[in-house]
Amino acid sequence: MQKLFFKRLQKLIGVFFLLATLIGILIIVKNITDIIQVIATAIVSIMFGTLSFLLLKNDSSKKKVKNSDAICADKPQERDYSKQTEYVQDGNVIYRADGKKISDEEVPYLMQVGYENALAEDKNSSNPKFHRSFKEEELSYSFENKYYNEIAKRIEKFETPYHNSFSEQDLSKKIMLLEQSITEFDKCKNFCYSKGKGGIIYFQDMYEYLHNTHNECFSYRDMILGSLEECYYERDELIPELKNVISNHNGILQKNIYAELPDFQRSDIQRMLRKLESENVITRIKKSGSYELHLNCHE
């Protein structure tokens, strides 16, 4: 109680000195021609002003200290999960090494780590698209802006048949779609390349310098060609060999057909037998824990 009284008294004295300082300033202004009185009043005003400043500052600084202490006390401390927890990444999945569930508080840290890792991978990548200069990016942007409508039409011509090939069950039609996609891809590439460096950079970065977690640099054409080669492999090698073996060994059990086709993957044979059955090319009859295989007569 006594301490509070002295604090209030200190504050009142400070205010008094402040008022005295203001009065002194007014006296100086009114008697500016009387040099002696001006000097005397100025000295007294400076003294009162200094005392007022010291008294009032002392009180406000204590409040600031208390407020800052309260803020520090209320502010939650951020945990450094990098030193406390070990994480394991399996492909695109991240989990804790101790088997515990990842908490909501850990998510921002993991997102930051993922972002930093992605930047580091881009910087160290052999893919040229991550090492373009500002001028090269500007050239690419200028090309896209100038020929946007034209390249959009050309891109659709090779993307659409490629996407449609995934749902096409007829092998001949699927091959036709993929061959069309390859042709249109090359036409689009030639168009972009013919427009100078900006067109070259644009097409390369969009369709020739692709990347994923398994491959740092590959082309969209590689994907189309891979699907097309798989279709050629089925049409020209796998299907003819399967039909030939079944024709020569009518009723052969499926479990025995693998030995007759040592150059083909077991999974490819199984997949193709199911497909040929769905297309009514062959008949599978369950027998002895396997299937009898018969080539249908219309084939």
N, C-alpha and C positions, 0 to 999 in steps of 0.2 A: 504494500500500500504506500509506504513512504517512498519507495523507488519510483512508483507511478507519479507521485506528487512532484518529485524533482524533475521528472521528464517533462511534465506539463509546464512547470516553472521555466525550464530551459527553453521550451518552445515559445512561451510568452515573451521572455527576454529577447529572444531572437527576433520576434515580430516587432517588438518595441524598437530595437536597433535598426531594423529595416525601415520603419516609419521615420525614425530620426534621420536616416540617410536621405530619404525622399524629401523631407522638409529642408535639409541642408542644400539639396540640389535646387529647390525652388528659391531659396534665399540667394543662392549664387546667381540664378537667372535674373532675379529682380534687381540685384545690386551689382551688376556686372561692371559698373564704372568704378566702384570702390575696391581697388586692388587689394588692400590689406584685409578687408572683411571677406573678400572672395577667397583669398589664400587660407585664412583661418577657418572659414566654413568648410572649404574643400578638405582640409586636413582632418577636421572632426568627422565630416561625412565619410571619408575613406575609412577611418577607424571604426565608426559604427557599422558601415557596410561590411567590413572584414569580419567583425564580431558576429554580425547577423548571419553571414554566409557560413561561418564555422559552426555556429550553434544549430542552424537548420539543416546543414549538410550532414552533420553527425547523426541526426535523427532519421533522415531519409535513407542514409547508407545502411543503417541497421535493418531497416525494413526490407531493402533490396537483398541483403544477405539472407534474411529469414525467408523471403519469397523464393530466392534461388535454391536455398536448402530444401524447401518444400517441393519445388519442381523436381530436383534431383532425387528426392526420396520417392516421389510418385512415379517417376519415369522408369518403365520396366527395362531391365538390362537385356540386351540382345545376346542370344546364345550363339556361340561359334560351333556349328554342327560339324564343320570340317575336322575339328580336333576331338570331338566327342563321339562321333558316330561313323561307322564304316559302311559304305554303300557298295552294292554290286550291280553292274549293268549287264543284262542279257538281251542283246539286240536293242529293241526300243523300250524294254522294261527295266525299271530300276527298283530294287528292293533293299531293305536293310540286311546287313550280314548277320545280325543277331536274331533275325526272324520276326522282329516286332513290326507292327503296322506303322507305316509312315504317317506322322501327324500332320495336321493342317499347318502348324508352325514351321515345319520343315520344307513345305512346298515352295515358298519363295526362294529359299536357299538353293534348292535343287534346280529351279528354273534358271536362276542366275548362273549356276555351274554349267547347265546345259547350253546356255547362250554363249558363255565364255569358251566352252569346248568347241562349239560350232564355228566361232570366229577363228579359233586357233587352227581348226581343220581346214577352213577355207584358205587361211594364210599359207599353210604348208602344203596345200593340195597341188597336184601336178596339172589340174584342170585349168586351161588358159583363161576360162571365163572369170575366174576369181582374181586375175592379175591384169585386168584391163586398166588402161590409163583413163583419166578424165576425158581426154580428147577422143579416145576410141568410143567411150560410152556416149558422148555427144553425137558422134557420127552415126552410131546405131539408132539413137533416139530420133535424129533428123530423118533418117531413112524410113523408120516406122511411121513417123508423123506424115511424111509425104506420100507413102504408098500404102497406107493402112487398109483401105478398102480392097485394093488389088491383092495384097498378100493374104488378107482374111479369106477371100474366095479361094485362093490357091491352096491355102492350108487346109481348108475344109475338104477339098477334093482328095487329099491323101489321109487325113485323120478319120473321116467318116467311114470309108470302106475298111480301114484297119479295125476300128471299133466294132463294126458290124460283123467282122469275121469271127469274133469270139462267140457270138450266138448262132452262127451258121453251122448246122449239123451235116449238111451235104458237103463231102470232101471236095468235090469238083468246083462247087460254087465258092467254097472257102478259098481255094487256091486262086480262083478268078479275082476275088476281092483283094487278096493280098498282092497279087501281081499288079492290079490296078493301083493299089496304094503305093507300091514301089515306083511305078511309072510317074505318078503325079508328084511324089516326093522329089524325084529328080528334076521334074519340070519347075517346081517351085524353087528348088535350090539354084538352078541355072538362071532363073529370073532375078533372084536376089543378088547372086554373084555378078550379074551383068550390070548392076547399078553402082558398082564401085565398092570402096572399102566399107562404107557404112552398111551396105546390104550384106556383105560377106560376114562382118562381125555380128550383125543381127541374127542371121540364119545359123551361124555357128553356135552362138550362145543359147539360142532358143531350141535348136534341134540336133546339133552335132556335138555339143559339149554338155550333155546331160550327166547327171550323177545321182548316186544313191548310196546307201550304207555298204553295199557290196562291190560297187564299181565306181571309181573316181571319175571316169570319163568314158562315155559311150554315146552312140548316135541313135536317134529315133529310127533311122533306117535299119540299124542293127536289130532292133526289136521286130520290125516287120519281116526282115530277112530270116530271122530266127524262126518265126512262126511259119514262114513259107517253106523253109528247109525241112521243118518237122512234118509238114503236109506232104512234101515230096517223098520223104522217108517212108511215111505210112503208105502212100499210093504206089510207089515204085519198088519197095523192098519188103516191108513188114506184111502187108495184106497179101501180096502174091505168094510169099513163102508160107504163110499160115494156110491159105486155101490149098496150096499144093500138098502140104503135109496131111491135111485133113482128107483131101481127095485120095491120096495114096494109102492112107491108113484110116479108112472109114470106121467110125466108132471108137477111135483112139481116146483114151482117157486124158483129160486135161492135165493131170499131174505127170503124165508121161511125155507130153508134147514139148516140154522145156528142153529135154535132152536132144530132141530133133532139131532144135533151133538154138544152138549154143552161142550164135553171134548176136542174139537179141536179148535185151533186158527182160527179166521175168515180169516186172511191173508193166512194161510195154505190151507184152503178150497178153496178160490178163485184161488190161484196159481195152485192147483191140478186140479180144474175143467177146467181151460184153457189148462193145459197139456193133460188131458184126451180127450178134444175136438180136440186138434191138432193131437192126436194119433188115432182119429176116434173111440174112445171107447164110447163116449157119443155125443149127439147132443144138442146144445143150440139154442133155438129159441126165438128171442127177443119178449117180451110181457109185457105190463103194466109196463113199466119202469124197467123190470127185464128180466129174461130168463126162459123159460120152459126147463126143463132138462129131456132128454130121454136116456135110455140105448139102444145102438145099438144092433140089433138082433144077430149079429155074436158073441156077447159076452154073 
